[in-house]
């Protein structure tokens, strides 16, 4: 493994040298472009338009944008010490981890005195650590129930009447009868955390300085409440456990209506348009159903723009961050593209609340939600978000480990339902493409439950925290009444 690693590093060095050589050769050519270049890593669909507006307003800066998501590449660049962007989009759940480890530039002395009142309370608190600011909020993710109205109508379900988890379960059964899933979940830690939050759970507690954590997955009431419900949904084959969100399979199934709805953050409209444009006009959004039907909500996603500690252009990088998150031009470009804002002024504006279209990357306004004023639904949902939920200061690792622990329950379920379907097909006498009798699939082994996966996840998280130098606190005693 060491030899392979050394070869990779040598190859990377050669590649970097070649790039530098090309850059230096370019410098020897006549050029009038003396702008400062900053690199930006972001998956925001409207970033191209944002950059056009920024460069027009800031002619001394050029922005090189890399459309990228996930944290593997960022972690590798930080570890290697080169290739890091000047500016990175980082989700709120992950920001604490990078701030605690000293990877983000402290922006406290750059921001204005009005910023804490400019952004919504939840988003502003998400970019703070020990009273210091490590990013500016781009958007927020109060959850919404996004659904394909055409498919629900075919199943005889009025999605606007779904208020409780029991209602949701009954709707899922009706959708299954017409060959559609009400949801897809192949083991997504971010979705699981958000649903636990929605259920009133608080399994993680992190101290103000990010150094002490408490992990309580096995006894937290909200965690157990959602786990029990979701296990029932999975066991009855009401959830597609084989389509990972954003995979080509998922996009195809959402596009055809096989996956008929999504629980997601309020940033979803822009990503639905960019990933499933063919379903425009068919989708709507409604408030989240809750366990008992009482109005409540949680955040799923939402992100900030940050400046990396390794940047050599901190002033230019911050000017871009400030334009995107705090300037009216930057904010409007993202909101027009379907982003959900993090500032009070936009959230309360009539233009935002009355929007019925999303602007695509060609500047065309698309009525993706069939003329619905979708932002009004999502703005009301934002008012119901409960406070108190906390992330771990190593949440990026936690969500990666979720896939290899709790994810085993999803894998088992997918194998089991595939086995069942094949057995049913064999009993019906169905044949393969060559006309031969179908062969049975290998029978899955012992069932792996979500609860078993959570127990292993908790064990891993506690061990990882200790190994990383965190203090793992004891579970707080619960009050009884």
N, C-alpha and C positions, 0 to 999 in steps of 0.2 A: 504493500500500500504506500510505503514511503517513497519507493522508486517511482510509482505512478504519479504521486503528488509532486515529486521533484520535476518529472517530465512536464506535467501540466504547468507548473510555475515557469519552467524554461520557455515553453511555448507561449505562455502569456507575456513573458518578458520580450520575446521576439516580436509578438504582435504589437505590443505597446511601442517598441522601438520603431517598428515600421510606420505606425500611425504618427509618431513624433517626427519621423523623417519626412513624411508627406506634409505635415503641418509646417515644418521648417522650410521645406521647398516652396510651399505656398507663400510663406512670409517673404521669400525672395522675389516673388512676382509683384507686379504693380497692382495695388488694391487700395480702394478708398475706405474700406471697412475697418475702422479702428475701434469699433464698439467692444465693450467688455462682454464676453460670452459667459453665460451661466448655464449650467445643466439642471434640468428639472425632471424628476421621475414622478409620474402621476398617471392614474387610469381615468381621470375625469374626462368624459366624452366631449365636453365643450372646451377643453383646454386649448385647442387650436385657435378658436375665436378669441379666447381670453388673451393668448399670446399676441395675436394681431393687434388687439387694442392696446396692450401694454407697450409693445414696441413702438407704436405710433405716438403714445404719450411719453415714452422714454427712449428717444432716438439714440442714446449713448449705450444702450444695452441690447444684446442679442440673446435670445433664449433658444437653447437646444432642448427639445422635449423628447423624452423617451416614454412611450405608452407602456407602462409596466405595473403589475400588481403583485402582491405577495411580498414576503420579507426575506426569502432565501437569497436572492441576488444582493439585496442591501446588506444583509449580514456578512456575506462573502466579501463584498467590497470593503466594508468596515474592517473586517479581520485582516484582509490583505494590505490595507492602508493605501490603496489607490483605486481609482475608478469610481469613487463615491460621488454622488450628485451634490450640487450645492444646495438644492432644495428638494425635499421629498414629501410626498403626501403620505401621511401615516394615520391610521385609524385611531380613534380615541382609546380603544382597548389596548393598543400596542404602544401608545405614546409614553406611558409611564415607564415601561421597560427600557426604552431608549433614553429617557431622561435620567432615570436612576443610574444607568451605566455610563452617563457622561457623554453620550453620542450626539446630543442636540445642543445647539447654541442657546444660551440664556438670552431671551429677547426682552427681558424686563426693562432695561434702560433705554430701549428703542421705542417702545409703545407709548401712546399718548395717555393722558389721565382719564380720558373718557371711554377707553376700550372696555373696561369691565362692565359698563352700562350699555355699551353698544351691542354686545353679544348676549344671547340668552344665557340664563344662569347655568344650565346644565352643560352647555358647550364650553363656556368660559372656565368652569371648574375642571373640565376635562383636560385642559392644557396647562394646569398648575401643578407644581410640586414644591411643597414647603414654602409657599408664598412667592414662588418665582414662575415666570411664564416661558414656556418652551415651544410655543407654536401659536398660530392664529386659526380659529375655527373656520372651516370652509362650509360645512353643512351639518345637518343633524339627521338623526334617524328614528324619529318616533314611528312605531310600527303601524302598518296598515294591512288590511285584508284585500289583496289584489286578486281579482277573479275574472275569468272569461265568462261574460254574461251569456253569450250564445250557448256555450256548453251547459251551464247551469240551467238555462231555460229548457234545453233538451231533456235534462234529467228531472224537470219539474220542481226545481228548487229556486226559491227567491232568496238570493244571498243577503239581501238587506234585512231579512228576518232572522238571520243567524246571530244570536246574541250570547249563547252559552256554548261551552265545549260539548254538551250533549246535543245541541242543535247542529254543531259542526260534524259530530259523529254521524248523526242521521243523514246529513247531506252527503257525507262521504259514501255511505251505503248506497244511496240513490245514484250517485255518480258511477260507482263501481258497476252497477247494473247496465250502464250504457258503455262500459269499457274505458272509463276515465278515472284517473286518480285525483283526489282532492289536493294532494301535496306530494312533493318529492323531498326525500331526506336520506342521504346515503351516509350520514354521520358527520354533520357540520357542527363544530364546537360553538361557532358564533350564534347559530340558530338556537342551539340548546341553551346557551347562557341567556339569550334574550327571552326565551319562553319560560325559563325558571324565574327570571326577573318579573315577567308578566304574571306569573303565579304567586308573586309575593315573596319569592325566595331571596335569601342573602347568604349564600354559602361561603363567600370569600370576604375577608376583612383585611385591609391594608392600612398600616399606620401612616400618619401624615408625612413622615420622611421616607416612606416606601421600604423600610428595612425589616418590619415585623409583619408577618401574615398569619392569618388563621384560615384553615380549610375545613369545611364542615359539610361535605356532600351527603354523608350517610344519614344525618339526622335533621338537616334543614327541611322544614315543612314544605316550602314551595318547590324545592328540588324533588322531593318525593311525590308531591301532587302531580307535577307534570310528567315525571318518569312513569308513574302508574298509568296515566292517560295515554301517553304516547306508545307505551308497550302494547296496550290494547289495540291501538290503531295499526301498529305494525303487525301484530299477531293475526289480525283479521284481513291482512292484505290490502288495507285502505291507503297505504303510503307507498309510493314508488321508492324503494330503497336501492335501486340500481342506477339511478341517474343523478350524478353529482352536479350540484348547482353550477351553472355557467359552462358545463361541458357541452360538446356538440350534441350529444344524445339528449341532454336536458333542453337545449334550445330547440331541437327538432320536435320534441314531445310537447313543449309549451306552444310551439307554433301550430301544431296540429290539434291542440286541445286535449291531448292524452293526459297532460298535466294541466288541470283546470284552474288552479289557484296557487297563490304564493303568500305566505306571511313574510313580510320584509319591511325594511326601513323606508322612510319617505323619499329617499333618493332613488327608489326603484323606477319611477317613470322614465328617466333618461336612459337607464340601462335596458329597460324593456324595449324602448324604441330602437336603440342601437343594436341589440342582440336578436330581437324578434320583430323586425319591422313589418313582417307580413300579417301580424295579428292586430294591426292598427284598427281602431274603431270597435273592436270586440270586447275590450277590457274595461273594467270599472274598479273602483276602490270603495271599501266600506270600513267602518271601525272594527277593531279587533274583537272577536268573541273572547269572553273571559270565563273562568271556571264557574262562577255563579251568576254571571250576567251583569254584575255591577261594572260601571265604567272604570277602566284601569288600563294602563299601557306601560310599555317599556321601550328602551332604545335598542335598535339593531343597527350597528355600524355608525356611520358618521365619521368624518375625518378632519384633520387639520393639516395645514402646510407648515413645515418645519425647515429650519436651516441647520445643516449638518455642521458639527463642531470642526470637521476637517476642512471646511471650505476656506479658500484663499480670497474669496470675494464676498465677505459677509455683508457689506453695505448694499451692493447690487442685488444680492440674494434676498435681503430683507425688503428692499424696495418692491421686488416682485411679489413676495408673500403678502405684503401690505396691500398692493394693488388688487390681488386676487380676492382677499378676504375682507378688506376694509373699504376699498374704493367702489363707488356706485357703478362704475363701468365694468369692473371685474365681476361684481356680484350679479349684475343684471345679465351678463353673458351666460353665466352658469344657470341662473334661474330660468332664463328663456329656453335653455337646453334641457330643462326638467329637474335640475337640482333643487333640493329643499334647503332654504337659507338658514343661517345661524344667527342672523341679526334681527333685532326687534323691528326696525324700520321697514324692512322688506316683508317680514311676516305679517305686518299690520296694514300693508298697502293694498288698496283696492285692485290695482293692476295684478298683483300676485294672487290675491284671493279669487279673482274672477277669471283667471286664465282657463282656457279650455283646450289649448294646443301646446305642443312641445316642438321646439325648433330643432330640426335635424342638422347634420354637419354640412348640408348644402344650403342652409338658411331657409328651408321650406317649413312652414308651420303645419304640424300634423295633429289632427284631433284624435289622438291615440285612445282616449277614454270616451269616445263617442259623444263629445260635447259636454261631458260632465265637468263641473267646476271642482276638479279633483283636489286642488290645493286647500279648499275650504274643509274638506273631510280630514285631510292630513293635519291642518292647523288645529282643528278641534282635537284631534288625536294627541297632538303635542301637549295640550293642556292637561291631559289625563296621565302623563308619565309620572310614575311614582319615584320618589327620591330615596337614596340610601344604598342602592346597589353599588358594589365596588368590584373593581378588577384586580387581578393579581399583578405584582410588579414583574412577573415573568409570564405574562399572558400569551405571548407569541409561542413560547414553548408549550404552554398548557393546551392550546388549541391544536397544535401539531400532535401532541401526545394523545389527545382525545380520539384521533382517528385510529390510533393503534391499540387503544384500550376499549372505550365504549364503541368504537367503530366495529369491533368484532361482532357485536350484537346485530348490527345492520347487515354485515356480510353473511352471517348465519341465516338471517331472515330472507335475504335475497336468494340464497342457495335453496332454502327450504321451500319457498314458494315456487321456484323454478322446477324443483323436483315434483311438487304436487301437480303443477300444470302439465308436466310431461306425463305423469301417471294417468291423469284424466284423459290426455290426448291418446295415449296407448289404449285405454279402455274403450275409447270411442272408435278405435280402429283407424286412426289417422296415419298417414304415411309421409315419408320425407319427399324431397324434390325428385328423387329417382324412382319413387313409387315403392320403396321398401318400407317394411314396418319400422316404426320409430324404436330406437334403442332407449332403455331407461337410463336416467341420469344416476350418478352415484348418490346414495342417500346421505344427507348431511349427518354429522356426528351429533354429540350432545348439544342441546340448545344453550346458546349464550344469551343471557338476558341483559337488559340495559342496567339493571341494578348491579349485576356482577361486573359489568364494565366500569361503572362508576366507582365501585370499591377499588378496582385496580388503578383507575385514574387518580383517585385520592391518594393512594399509596405512592404512586409515582411523583405526584406534585409535592408531597411532603418531603420525599427523599431529595428531589431536585432542589427544592428551596434550601434545604440544609446544606447541600453540596455547593450551592452558589453563595453561601454566607449569610442567608437570611435567617432571622429568628422565627421559628415556627411556634406560634402561640397556641395555648390550649383553647379548646372550645369553650365559649362563654356559657355559664349556667343560664338556663332558660327560666323566665318568669312564668309562673302558673297562676291562674285566677280561678 
